[in-house]
Amino acid sequence: MPKIIRDLLFFKDRPISSAVTIGNFDGVHKGHQRLLLLLKDESRSKDLSSVVITFDPHPLKVLTGNPPLSITPLEQKIDLLASFSPDYILILHFDKKFANLEPEDFVKTYLVDLLSSKVVIVGHDYRFGKGGRGDFELLKRLGQRYGFEVKRIDPVTVKGEIVSSTKIRKLVQEGEIEKVRDFLGRFYEVRGVVVQGQKRGGPLLGVPTANLKLIDELYPKVGVYAVFVIVEGTRFLGVANVGFNPTFGKNPISVEAHIFDFSKDIYGKKIRVQFVKRLRDEKKFPDIESLKKQIFLDIQRAKEELKKIL
Protein backbone atom coordinates (compact mmCIF):
# COMPACT_ATOMS: atom_id res chain seq x y z
CA MET A 1 0.00 0.00 0.00
CA PRO A 2 1.25 3.50 -0.77
CA LYS A 3 1.91 6.04 1.96
CA ILE A 4 -0.89 8.61 1.85
CA ILE A 5 0.45 12.06 2.74
CA ARG A 6 -2.25 14.65 3.49
CA ASP A 7 -0.14 16.99 5.61
CA LEU A 8 3.50 17.83 4.85
CA LEU A 9 4.18 18.19 8.59
CA PHE A 10 3.86 14.41 8.79
CA PHE A 11 5.93 13.69 5.69
CA LYS A 12 9.03 12.49 7.51
CA ASP A 13 10.03 9.45 5.47
CA ARG A 14 10.77 11.27 2.22
CA PRO A 15 12.15 9.61 -0.92
CA ILE A 16 15.89 9.82 -1.60
CA SER A 17 15.08 10.23 -5.29
CA SER A 18 11.78 9.89 -7.09
CA ALA A 19 9.74 9.67 -10.24
CA VAL A 20 6.67 11.92 -10.02
CA THR A 21 3.42 12.44 -11.85
CA ILE A 22 1.10 15.37 -11.15
CA GLY A 23 -2.57 16.07 -11.81
CA ASN A 24 -6.11 16.37 -10.50
CA PHE A 25 -6.80 12.79 -11.65
CA ASP A 26 -10.56 13.27 -11.38
CA GLY A 27 -12.02 10.01 -12.63
CA VAL A 28 -8.64 8.23 -12.85
CA HIS A 29 -9.64 7.59 -16.46
CA LYS A 30 -7.65 5.87 -19.23
CA GLY A 31 -5.54 8.99 -19.84
CA HIS A 32 -4.59 9.16 -16.18
CA GLN A 33 -3.95 5.42 -16.18
CA ARG A 34 -1.39 5.84 -18.96
CA LEU A 35 0.48 8.32 -16.73
CA LEU A 36 0.33 5.99 -13.75
CA LEU A 37 1.60 3.00 -15.72
CA LEU A 38 4.48 5.05 -17.13
CA LEU A 39 5.27 6.21 -13.60
CA LYS A 40 5.47 2.60 -12.48
CA ASP A 41 7.74 1.65 -15.38
CA GLU A 42 10.07 4.64 -14.92
CA SER A 43 10.40 4.19 -11.16
CA ARG A 44 11.17 0.49 -11.49
CA SER A 45 13.63 0.80 -14.35
CA LYS A 46 15.53 3.66 -12.67
CA ASP A 47 15.19 2.40 -9.07
CA LEU A 48 13.26 5.49 -7.92
CA SER A 49 10.43 5.96 -5.47
CA SER A 50 7.14 6.62 -7.30
CA VAL A 51 5.06 9.61 -6.22
CA VAL A 52 1.61 10.74 -7.33
CA ILE A 53 0.81 14.38 -6.57
CA THR A 54 -2.84 15.43 -6.58
CA PHE A 55 -4.82 18.30 -5.11
CA ASP A 56 -7.68 18.91 -2.71
CA PRO A 57 -9.94 20.76 -3.15
CA HIS A 58 -10.20 20.95 -6.93
CA PRO A 59 -8.15 23.99 -8.03
CA LEU A 60 -11.17 25.53 -9.80
CA LYS A 61 -12.99 25.73 -6.47
CA VAL A 62 -10.31 28.18 -5.30
CA LEU A 63 -9.69 29.90 -8.63
CA THR A 64 -13.30 30.40 -9.75
CA GLY A 65 -15.54 29.29 -6.88
CA ASN A 66 -17.30 27.03 -9.37
CA PRO A 67 -15.56 23.65 -9.53
CA PRO A 68 -16.82 20.83 -11.76
CA LEU A 69 -18.76 18.01 -10.15
CA SER A 70 -16.32 15.32 -9.01
CA ILE A 71 -16.32 12.08 -10.98
CA THR A 72 -14.42 10.47 -8.12
CA PRO A 73 -14.64 12.06 -4.65
CA LEU A 74 -11.32 12.19 -2.84
CA GLU A 75 -11.51 8.85 -1.00
CA GLN A 76 -12.49 6.98 -4.14
CA LYS A 77 -9.76 8.76 -6.09
CA ILE A 78 -7.19 7.69 -3.49
CA ASP A 79 -8.41 4.06 -3.74
CA LEU A 80 -8.07 4.12 -7.52
CA LEU A 81 -4.63 5.76 -7.47
CA ALA A 82 -3.48 3.25 -4.84
CA SER A 83 -4.47 0.37 -7.14
CA PHE A 84 -1.51 1.36 -9.36
CA SER A 85 0.87 0.78 -6.42
CA PRO A 86 2.81 4.05 -6.19
CA ASP A 87 5.05 4.39 -3.16
CA TYR A 88 3.48 7.72 -2.15
CA ILE A 89 0.27 9.61 -2.84
CA LEU A 90 0.81 13.24 -1.91
CA ILE A 91 -2.38 15.30 -1.54
CA LEU A 92 -1.50 18.98 -1.65
CA HIS A 93 -3.94 21.43 -0.12
CA PHE A 94 -4.90 23.86 -2.86
CA ASP A 95 -5.60 27.33 -1.49
CA LYS A 96 -5.02 30.90 -2.66
CA LYS A 97 -1.47 30.92 -1.33
CA PHE A 98 -0.68 27.74 -3.27
CA ALA A 99 -2.41 29.13 -6.38
CA ASN A 100 -0.11 32.17 -6.30
CA LEU A 101 3.13 30.16 -6.37
CA GLU A 102 5.26 31.11 -9.33
CA PRO A 103 5.96 28.12 -11.62
CA GLU A 104 9.64 27.92 -10.63
CA ASP A 105 8.78 28.18 -6.93
CA PHE A 106 6.42 25.21 -7.27
CA VAL A 107 9.10 23.17 -9.00
CA LYS A 108 11.87 24.12 -6.54
CA THR A 109 9.75 23.64 -3.40
CA TYR A 110 7.93 20.42 -4.26
CA LEU A 111 9.69 18.59 -7.06
CA VAL A 112 13.29 19.42 -6.12
CA ASP A 113 13.57 20.13 -2.38
CA LEU A 114 10.71 17.92 -1.14
CA LEU A 115 10.80 14.95 -3.51
CA SER A 116 14.29 14.94 -5.08
CA SER A 117 12.66 14.27 -8.44
CA LYS A 118 14.69 12.62 -11.20
CA VAL A 119 11.78 12.03 -13.58
CA VAL A 120 8.58 14.09 -13.88
CA ILE A 121 5.72 12.74 -16.01
CA VAL A 122 2.83 14.98 -17.09
CA GLY A 123 -0.19 14.93 -19.37
CA HIS A 124 -0.36 16.59 -22.77
CA ASP A 125 -2.15 19.69 -21.44
CA TYR A 126 -0.43 20.10 -18.07
CA ARG A 127 -0.12 23.65 -16.68
CA PHE A 128 1.26 24.75 -13.34
CA GLY A 129 2.07 27.78 -11.21
CA LYS A 130 0.38 31.15 -10.85
CA GLY A 131 -2.10 31.83 -13.63
CA GLY A 132 -1.21 28.50 -15.25
CA ARG A 133 1.90 30.15 -16.65
CA GLY A 134 3.98 26.99 -16.40
CA ASP A 135 3.83 24.65 -19.40
CA PHE A 136 5.75 21.66 -20.74
CA GLU A 137 8.52 23.75 -22.28
CA LEU A 138 9.14 25.66 -19.04
CA LEU A 139 9.08 22.42 -17.06
CA LYS A 140 11.72 20.97 -19.42
CA ARG A 141 13.95 24.01 -18.96
CA LEU A 142 13.58 23.81 -15.18
CA GLY A 143 14.33 20.10 -15.37
CA GLN A 144 17.62 20.85 -17.12
CA ARG A 145 18.45 23.40 -14.43
CA TYR A 146 17.58 21.19 -11.46
CA GLY A 147 18.55 17.80 -12.81
CA PHE A 148 15.32 15.97 -13.62
CA GLU A 149 14.00 14.49 -16.85
CA VAL A 150 10.54 15.49 -18.10
CA LYS A 151 8.24 13.14 -20.01
CA ARG A 152 4.87 14.00 -21.53
CA ILE A 153 2.22 11.58 -22.77
CA ASP A 154 0.09 12.21 -25.84
CA PRO A 155 -3.70 12.42 -25.54
CA VAL A 156 -5.34 9.04 -25.05
CA THR A 157 -8.19 8.33 -27.46
CA VAL A 158 -11.00 5.80 -27.41
CA LYS A 159 -12.87 5.21 -30.67
CA GLY A 160 -11.42 8.41 -32.05
CA GLU A 161 -12.34 10.63 -29.08
CA ILE A 162 -9.86 12.14 -26.63
CA VAL A 163 -10.47 10.89 -23.10
CA SER A 164 -10.99 13.74 -20.64
CA SER A 165 -12.66 14.32 -17.29
CA THR A 166 -14.85 17.02 -18.86
CA LYS A 167 -16.11 14.61 -21.52
CA ILE A 168 -16.79 11.91 -18.93
CA ARG A 169 -18.86 14.27 -16.75
CA LYS A 170 -20.99 15.16 -19.76
CA LEU A 171 -21.50 11.52 -20.70
CA VAL A 172 -22.53 10.59 -17.14
CA GLN A 173 -25.08 13.40 -17.06
CA GLU A 174 -26.42 12.28 -20.44
CA GLY A 175 -26.81 8.69 -19.21
CA GLU A 176 -24.24 7.35 -21.70
CA ILE A 177 -23.05 4.82 -19.16
CA GLU A 178 -21.56 2.30 -21.58
CA LYS A 179 -19.46 4.98 -23.26
CA VAL A 180 -18.32 6.17 -19.83
CA ARG A 181 -17.11 2.64 -19.15
CA ASP A 182 -15.02 2.79 -22.34
CA PHE A 183 -13.34 5.98 -21.11
CA LEU A 184 -12.83 4.87 -17.50
CA GLY A 185 -11.94 1.25 -18.12
CA ARG A 186 -14.46 0.31 -15.41
CA PHE A 187 -18.10 0.87 -14.51
CA TYR A 188 -19.09 4.31 -13.32
CA GLU A 189 -20.15 4.10 -9.69
CA VAL A 190 -21.62 6.15 -6.90
CA ARG A 191 -21.12 5.51 -3.21
CA GLY A 192 -23.44 6.24 -0.36
CA VAL A 193 -24.77 5.25 3.03
CA VAL A 194 -28.04 3.29 3.11
CA VAL A 195 -30.71 5.34 4.88
CA GLN A 196 -34.41 5.00 5.64
CA GLY A 197 -36.49 5.90 2.59
CA GLN A 198 -40.24 6.41 2.23
CA LYS A 199 -40.86 2.70 2.93
CA ARG A 200 -42.68 2.26 -0.37
CA GLY A 201 -40.38 -0.29 -2.01
CA GLY A 202 -41.00 -3.36 0.11
CA PRO A 203 -44.38 -2.76 1.79
CA LEU A 204 -46.13 -1.08 -1.14
CA LEU A 205 -44.42 -2.42 -4.25
CA GLY A 206 -43.03 -5.74 -3.05
CA VAL A 207 -39.54 -4.68 -4.11
CA PRO A 208 -37.34 -3.57 -1.19
CA THR A 209 -34.76 -0.92 -2.08
CA ALA A 210 -31.58 0.45 -0.57
CA ASN A 211 -31.92 4.23 -0.48
CA LEU A 212 -28.61 6.04 -0.69
CA LYS A 213 -27.47 9.17 1.04
CA LEU A 214 -24.95 10.04 -1.66
CA ILE A 215 -21.30 10.79 -1.03
CA ASP A 216 -20.83 11.57 -4.72
CA GLU A 217 -21.70 14.84 -6.42
CA LEU A 218 -22.15 13.44 -9.93
CA TYR A 219 -24.83 10.92 -10.76
CA PRO A 220 -26.23 9.62 -14.04
CA LYS A 221 -29.16 11.05 -15.94
CA VAL A 222 -32.52 10.35 -14.33
CA GLY A 223 -33.75 6.89 -15.26
CA VAL A 224 -33.62 3.17 -14.52
CA TYR A 225 -30.35 1.23 -14.77
CA ALA A 226 -29.04 -2.32 -14.57
CA VAL A 227 -26.40 -2.21 -11.84
CA PHE A 228 -23.94 -4.12 -9.74
CA VAL A 229 -24.12 -3.34 -6.03
CA ILE A 230 -21.04 -3.85 -3.86
CA VAL A 231 -21.90 -4.63 -0.23
CA GLU A 232 -19.02 -5.30 2.17
CA GLY A 233 -16.79 -6.39 -0.71
CA THR A 234 -19.31 -8.73 -2.34
CA ARG A 235 -20.89 -7.95 -5.71
CA PHE A 236 -24.62 -8.44 -6.23
CA LEU A 237 -26.84 -7.90 -9.25
CA GLY A 238 -29.53 -5.25 -9.11
CA VAL A 239 -31.59 -2.52 -10.69
CA ALA A 240 -31.50 1.13 -9.64
CA ASN A 241 -33.66 4.19 -10.12
CA VAL A 242 -32.08 7.62 -10.28
CA GLY A 243 -34.80 10.22 -10.04
CA PHE A 244 -37.73 11.86 -8.31
CA ASN A 245 -40.32 9.04 -8.03
CA PRO A 246 -42.95 11.16 -9.84
CA THR A 247 -45.72 8.60 -9.34
CA PHE A 248 -45.71 9.60 -5.65
CA GLY A 249 -45.76 13.37 -6.19
CA LYS A 250 -42.90 15.83 -5.75
CA ASN A 251 -39.76 14.34 -4.21
CA PRO A 252 -36.06 15.25 -3.99
CA ILE A 253 -33.75 13.35 -6.32
CA SER A 254 -32.61 10.00 -4.97
CA VAL A 255 -30.75 6.84 -5.90
CA GLU A 256 -32.54 3.65 -4.91
CA ALA A 257 -31.19 0.17 -5.66
CA HIS A 258 -33.08 -3.11 -5.53
CA ILE A 259 -30.55 -5.90 -4.92
CA PHE A 260 -31.57 -9.27 -6.34
CA ASP A 261 -31.80 -12.24 -3.95
CA PHE A 262 -30.71 -10.17 -0.97
CA SER A 263 -32.31 -9.87 2.46
CA LYS A 264 -29.64 -8.51 4.84
CA ASP A 265 -30.20 -5.41 6.95
CA ILE A 266 -27.73 -2.87 5.57
CA TYR A 267 -29.05 0.36 7.07
CA GLY A 268 -26.14 2.63 7.95
CA LYS A 269 -23.69 0.72 5.76
CA LYS A 270 -21.75 2.25 2.88
CA ILE A 271 -22.42 0.56 -0.46
CA ARG A 272 -21.29 1.12 -4.05
CA VAL A 273 -23.63 1.14 -7.04
CA GLN A 274 -21.98 0.46 -10.41
CA PHE A 275 -24.01 1.50 -13.45
CA VAL A 276 -23.93 -1.06 -16.25
CA LYS A 277 -26.71 -0.16 -18.70
CA ARG A 278 -29.47 2.44 -18.90
CA LEU A 279 -32.80 0.67 -19.32
CA ARG A 280 -35.32 3.51 -19.64
CA ASP A 281 -36.37 7.02 -18.67
CA GLU A 282 -38.13 7.63 -15.40
CA LYS A 283 -41.83 8.31 -15.90
CA LYS A 284 -44.99 8.93 -13.95
CA PHE A 285 -47.43 6.01 -13.83
CA PRO A 286 -51.20 6.38 -13.53
CA ASP A 287 -51.44 3.99 -10.57
CA ILE A 288 -49.44 1.70 -8.28
CA GLU A 289 -50.29 -1.46 -10.24
CA SER A 290 -48.89 -0.01 -13.47
CA LEU A 291 -45.69 0.94 -11.63
CA LYS A 292 -45.38 -2.54 -10.08
CA LYS A 293 -45.79 -4.19 -13.48
CA GLN A 294 -43.06 -1.99 -14.98
CA ILE A 295 -40.70 -2.61 -12.06
CA PHE A 296 -40.89 -6.37 -12.58
CA LEU A 297 -40.23 -5.89 -16.30
CA ASP A 298 -37.21 -3.73 -15.36
CA ILE A 299 -35.94 -6.46 -13.03
CA GLN A 300 -36.23 -9.09 -15.75
CA ARG A 301 -34.44 -6.94 -18.32
CA ALA A 302 -31.71 -5.95 -15.85
CA LYS A 303 -31.01 -9.63 -15.13
CA GLU A 304 -30.72 -10.34 -18.85
CA GLU A 305 -28.35 -7.42 -19.44
CA LEU A 306 -26.13 -8.22 -16.45
CA LYS A 307 -25.83 -11.90 -17.39
CA LYS A 308 -24.36 -10.83 -20.75
CA ILE A 309 -21.24 -9.52 -19.04
CA LEU A 310 -20.82 -11.99 -16.18
KEVEX-889661 format. One record per residue (C-alpha): residue number from 0; z negated, y, x negated. Coordinates in nm, 3 decimals. Each point is the difference from the previous one (the first is absolute). Last residue first. Example, Ala and Ser with C-alpha at 12.3 -4.5 7.8 and 13.67 -1.06 7.14 Angstrom:
<guzas>
(1, (-0.714, -0.106, -1.367))
(0, (-0.066, -0.344, 0.137))
</guzas>
This chain:
<guzas>
(309, (1.618, -1.199, 2.082))
(308, (0.286, 0.247, 0.042))
(307, (0.171, -0.131, 0.312))
(306, (-0.336, -0.107, 0.147))
(305, (-0.094, 0.368, 0.030))
(304, (0.299, 0.080, 0.222))
(303, (-0.059, -0.292, 0.237))
(302, (-0.372, 0.071, 0.029))
(301, (0.072, 0.368, 0.070))
(300, (0.247, -0.099, 0.273))
(299, (-0.257, -0.215, 0.179))
(298, (-0.272, 0.263, -0.029))
(297, (0.233, 0.273, 0.127))
(296, (0.094, -0.216, 0.302))
(295, (-0.372, -0.048, 0.066))
(294, (-0.052, 0.376, -0.019))
(293, (0.292, 0.062, 0.236))
(292, (-0.150, -0.220, 0.273))
(291, (-0.340, 0.165, -0.041))
(290, (0.155, 0.348, 0.031))
(289, (0.184, -0.095, 0.320))
(288, (-0.323, -0.145, 0.140))
(287, (-0.196, 0.316, -0.085))
(286, (0.229, 0.229, 0.200))
(285, (0.296, 0.239, -0.024))
(284, (0.030, -0.037, -0.377))
(283, (0.012, 0.292, -0.244))
(282, (0.195, -0.062, -0.316))
(281, (-0.050, -0.068, -0.370))
(280, (0.327, -0.061, -0.176))
(279, (0.097, -0.351, -0.105))
(278, (-0.032, -0.284, -0.252))
(277, (-0.042, 0.177, -0.333))
(276, (-0.020, -0.260, -0.276))
(275, (-0.245, -0.090, -0.278))
(274, (-0.280, 0.256, 0.008))
(273, (-0.304, -0.104, -0.203))
(272, (-0.337, 0.068, 0.165))
(271, (-0.299, -0.002, -0.234))
(270, (-0.359, -0.056, 0.113))
(269, (-0.334, 0.169, -0.067))
(268, (-0.288, -0.153, 0.194))
(267, (-0.219, 0.191, 0.245))
(266, (0.088, -0.227, 0.291))
(265, (0.150, -0.323, -0.132))
(264, (-0.138, -0.254, 0.247))
(263, (0.211, -0.310, -0.056))
(262, (0.238, -0.136, 0.267))
(261, (0.343, -0.030, -0.160))
(260, (0.298, -0.207, 0.109))
(259, (0.239, 0.297, -0.023))
(258, (-0.142, 0.337, -0.102))
(257, (0.061, 0.279, 0.253))
(256, (0.013, 0.328, -0.189))
(255, (-0.075, 0.348, 0.135))
(254, (0.099, 0.319, -0.179))
(253, (-0.093, 0.316, 0.186))
(252, (0.135, 0.335, 0.114))
(251, (-0.233, 0.190, 0.231))
(250, (0.022, -0.091, 0.370))
(249, (0.154, 0.149, 0.314))
(248, (0.044, -0.246, 0.286))
(247, (-0.054, -0.377, -0.005))
(246, (0.369, -0.100, 0.001))
(245, (0.050, 0.256, -0.277))
(244, (-0.181, -0.212, -0.263))
(243, (0.028, 0.282, -0.259))
(242, (0.173, -0.164, -0.293))
(241, (0.024, -0.260, -0.272))
(240, (-0.016, -0.343, 0.158))
(239, (-0.048, -0.306, -0.216))
(238, (0.105, -0.365, 0.009))
(237, (-0.158, -0.273, -0.206))
(236, (0.014, -0.265, -0.269))
(235, (-0.302, -0.054, -0.222))
(234, (-0.052, 0.049, -0.373))
(233, (-0.337, -0.078, -0.158))
(232, (-0.163, 0.234, -0.252))
(231, (-0.288, 0.109, 0.223))
(230, (0.240, 0.067, 0.288))
(229, (0.363, 0.078, -0.086))
(228, (0.217, 0.051, 0.308))
(227, (0.371, -0.078, -0.018))
(226, (0.210, 0.191, 0.246))
(225, (0.273, -0.011, 0.264))
(224, (0.020, 0.355, 0.131))
(223, (-0.025, 0.194, 0.327))
(222, (0.074, 0.372, 0.013))
(221, (-0.093, 0.346, -0.123))
(220, (0.161, 0.070, -0.336))
(219, (-0.190, -0.143, -0.293))
(218, (-0.328, 0.130, -0.140))
(217, (-0.083, 0.252, -0.268))
(216, (-0.351, 0.140, -0.045))
(215, (-0.170, -0.327, -0.087))
(214, (-0.369, -0.078, 0.047))
(213, (0.063, -0.075, 0.365))
(212, (-0.270, -0.087, 0.252))
(211, (0.173, -0.313, 0.114))
(210, (-0.021, -0.181, 0.331))
(209, (0.009, -0.378, -0.034))
(208, (0.151, -0.137, 0.318))
(207, (-0.089, -0.265, 0.258))
(206, (0.292, -0.111, 0.220))
(205, (-0.106, -0.106, 0.349))
(204, (0.120, 0.332, 0.139))
(203, (-0.311, 0.134, 0.171))
(202, (-0.293, -0.168, -0.175))
(201, (0.168, -0.060, -0.338))
(200, (0.212, 0.307, -0.062))
(199, (-0.164, 0.255, 0.230))
(198, (-0.330, 0.044, -0.182))
(197, (0.070, 0.371, -0.062))
(196, (-0.036, -0.051, -0.375))
(195, (-0.305, -0.090, -0.208))
(194, (0.076, 0.034, -0.370))
(193, (0.177, -0.205, -0.267))
(192, (0.008, 0.196, -0.327))
(191, (0.339, 0.099, -0.133))
(190, (0.285, -0.073, -0.232))
(189, (0.369, 0.064, 0.050))
(188, (0.279, -0.205, -0.147))
(187, (0.363, 0.021, -0.106))
(186, (0.119, -0.344, -0.099))
(185, (0.090, -0.056, -0.364))
(184, (0.271, 0.094, -0.252))
(183, (-0.062, 0.362, 0.089))
(182, (0.361, 0.111, 0.051))
(181, (0.123, -0.319, 0.168))
(180, (-0.319, -0.015, 0.209))
(179, (0.068, 0.353, 0.121))
(178, (0.343, -0.119, 0.114))
(177, (-0.168, -0.268, 0.210))
(176, (-0.242, 0.252, 0.149))
(175, (0.254, 0.253, 0.119))
(174, (-0.249, 0.134, 0.257))
(173, (0.123, 0.359, -0.039))
(172, (-0.338, 0.112, -0.134))
(171, (0.008, -0.281, -0.255))
(170, (0.356, 0.093, -0.103))
(169, (-0.094, 0.364, -0.051))
(168, (-0.301, -0.089, -0.213))
(167, (0.218, -0.236, -0.207))
(166, (0.259, 0.270, -0.068))
(165, (-0.266, 0.241, -0.126))
(164, (-0.157, -0.270, -0.219))
(163, (0.335, -0.058, -0.167))
(162, (0.246, -0.285, -0.052))
(161, (0.353, 0.125, -0.061))
(160, (0.245, -0.151, 0.248))
(159, (0.297, -0.222, -0.092))
(158, (-0.138, -0.320, 0.145))
(157, (-0.326, 0.059, -0.187))
(156, (0.005, 0.253, -0.281))
(155, (-0.241, 0.071, -0.285))
(154, (0.049, 0.338, -0.164))
(153, (0.030, -0.021, -0.379))
(152, (-0.307, -0.063, -0.213))
(151, (-0.124, 0.242, -0.265))
(150, (-0.152, -0.086, -0.337))
(149, (-0.191, 0.235, -0.230))
(148, (-0.125, -0.100, -0.346))
(147, (-0.323, 0.148, -0.132))
(146, (-0.081, 0.183, -0.323))
(145, (-0.135, 0.339, 0.097))
(144, (0.297, 0.221, -0.087))
(143, (0.269, -0.255, 0.083))
(142, (-0.175, -0.075, 0.329))
(141, (-0.019, 0.371, 0.075))
(140, (0.378, 0.020, -0.037))
(139, (0.046, -0.304, 0.223))
(138, (-0.236, 0.145, 0.264))
(137, (0.198, 0.324, -0.006))
(136, (0.324, -0.191, 0.062))
(135, (-0.154, -0.209, 0.277))
(134, (-0.134, 0.299, 0.192))
(133, (-0.300, 0.234, -0.015))
(132, (0.025, 0.316, 0.208))
(131, (-0.140, -0.165, 0.311))
(130, (-0.162, 0.333, 0.089))
(129, (-0.278, -0.068, -0.248))
(128, (0.036, -0.337, -0.169))
(127, (0.213, -0.303, 0.081))
(126, (0.334, -0.110, 0.138))
(125, (0.139, -0.355, 0.031))
(124, (0.337, -0.041, 0.172))
(123, (0.133, -0.310, -0.179))
(122, (-0.340, -0.166, -0.017))
(121, (-0.228, 0.005, -0.302))
(120, (-0.108, -0.224, -0.289))
(119, (-0.213, 0.135, -0.286))
(118, (-0.030, -0.206, -0.320))
(117, (-0.238, 0.059, -0.291))
(116, (-0.276, 0.165, 0.203))
(115, (-0.336, 0.067, -0.163))
(114, (-0.157, 0.001, 0.349))
(113, (-0.237, 0.297, 0.009))
(112, (0.124, 0.221, -0.286))
(111, (0.374, -0.071, 0.028))
(110, (0.094, -0.083, 0.360))
(109, (-0.280, 0.183, 0.176))
(108, (-0.086, 0.322, -0.182))
(107, (0.314, 0.048, -0.212))
(106, (0.246, -0.095, 0.277))
(105, (-0.173, 0.204, 0.268))
(104, (-0.034, 0.297, -0.236))
(103, (0.370, -0.026, -0.086))
(102, (0.099, 0.020, 0.368))
(101, (-0.229, 0.299, 0.070))
(100, (-0.296, -0.095, 0.213))
(99, (-0.007, 0.201, 0.324))
(98, (0.008, -0.304, 0.230))
(97, (-0.311, -0.139, -0.173))
(96, (-0.194, 0.318, 0.079))
(95, (0.133, -0.002, 0.355))
(94, (-0.117, -0.357, 0.058))
(93, (0.137, -0.347, -0.070))
(92, (-0.274, -0.243, -0.096))
(91, (0.153, -0.245, -0.244))
(90, (-0.011, -0.368, 0.088))
(89, (0.037, -0.206, -0.319))
(88, (0.093, -0.363, 0.054))
(87, (-0.069, -0.189, -0.321))
(86, (0.101, -0.333, -0.157))
(85, (0.303, -0.034, 0.224))
(84, (0.023, -0.327, 0.194))
(83, (0.294, 0.058, 0.238))
(82, (-0.222, -0.099, 0.296))
(81, (-0.230, 0.288, -0.099))
(80, (0.263, 0.251, 0.115))
(79, (0.005, -0.164, 0.344))
(78, (-0.378, -0.006, 0.034))
(77, (-0.025, 0.363, -0.122))
(76, (0.260, 0.107, 0.257))
(75, (-0.195, -0.178, 0.273))
(74, (-0.314, 0.187, -0.098))
(73, (0.184, 0.334, -0.019))
(72, (0.181, -0.013, 0.332))
(71, (0.347, -0.159, -0.022))
(70, (0.286, 0.161, 0.190))
(69, (-0.197, 0.324, 0.000))
(68, (0.114, 0.269, 0.244))
(67, (0.161, 0.282, -0.194))
(66, (-0.223, 0.282, -0.126))
(65, (-0.016, 0.338, 0.174))
(64, (-0.249, 0.226, -0.176))
(63, (0.287, 0.111, -0.224))
(62, (-0.112, -0.050, -0.361))
(61, (-0.333, -0.172, 0.062))
(60, (0.117, -0.245, 0.268))
(59, (0.333, -0.020, -0.182))
(58, (-0.177, -0.154, -0.302))
(57, (-0.110, -0.304, 0.205))
(56, (-0.378, -0.019, -0.026))
(55, (-0.044, -0.185, -0.226))
(54, (0.240, -0.061, -0.286))
(53, (0.147, -0.287, -0.198))
(52, (-0.001, -0.105, -0.365))
(51, (0.076, -0.364, -0.080))
(50, (-0.111, -0.113, -0.345))
(49, (0.108, -0.299, -0.208))
(48, (-0.183, -0.066, -0.329))
(47, (0.245, -0.047, -0.283))
(46, (0.115, -0.309, -0.193))
(45, (0.360, 0.126, -0.034))
(44, (0.168, -0.286, 0.190))
(43, (-0.286, -0.031, 0.246))
(42, (-0.033, 0.370, 0.077))
(41, (0.376, 0.045, 0.033))
(40, (0.046, -0.299, 0.233))
(39, (-0.290, 0.095, 0.227))
(38, (0.112, 0.361, 0.020))
(37, (0.353, -0.116, 0.079))
(36, (-0.141, -0.205, 0.288))
(35, (-0.197, 0.299, 0.127))
(34, (0.298, 0.233, -0.015))
(33, (0.223, -0.248, 0.187))
(32, (-0.278, -0.042, 0.256))
(31, (0.000, 0.374, 0.064))
(30, (0.366, -0.017, 0.095))
(29, (-0.061, -0.312, 0.211))
(28, (-0.277, 0.172, 0.199))
(27, (-0.361, 0.064, -0.100))
(26, (-0.022, 0.178, 0.338))
(25, (-0.125, 0.326, -0.146))
(24, (0.027, -0.048, -0.376))
(23, (-0.115, 0.358, -0.069))
(22, (0.131, -0.030, -0.354))
(21, (-0.066, -0.070, -0.367))
(20, (0.070, -0.293, -0.232))
(19, (-0.183, -0.052, -0.325))
(18, (0.022, -0.225, -0.307))
(17, (-0.315, 0.022, -0.204))
(16, (-0.180, 0.034, -0.330))
(15, (-0.369, -0.041, -0.081))
(14, (-0.068, -0.021, 0.374))
(13, (-0.314, 0.166, 0.138))
(12, (-0.325, -0.182, 0.074))
(11, (-0.204, 0.304, 0.100))
(10, (0.182, 0.120, 0.310))
(9, (-0.310, 0.072, 0.207))
(8, (0.020, 0.378, -0.032))
(7, (0.374, -0.036, 0.068))
(6, (-0.076, -0.084, 0.364))
(5, (0.212, -0.234, 0.211))
(4, (0.075, -0.259, -0.270))
(3, (0.089, -0.345, 0.134))
(2, (-0.011, -0.257, -0.280))
(1, (0.273, -0.254, 0.066))
(0, (-0.077, -0.350, 0.125))
</guzas>
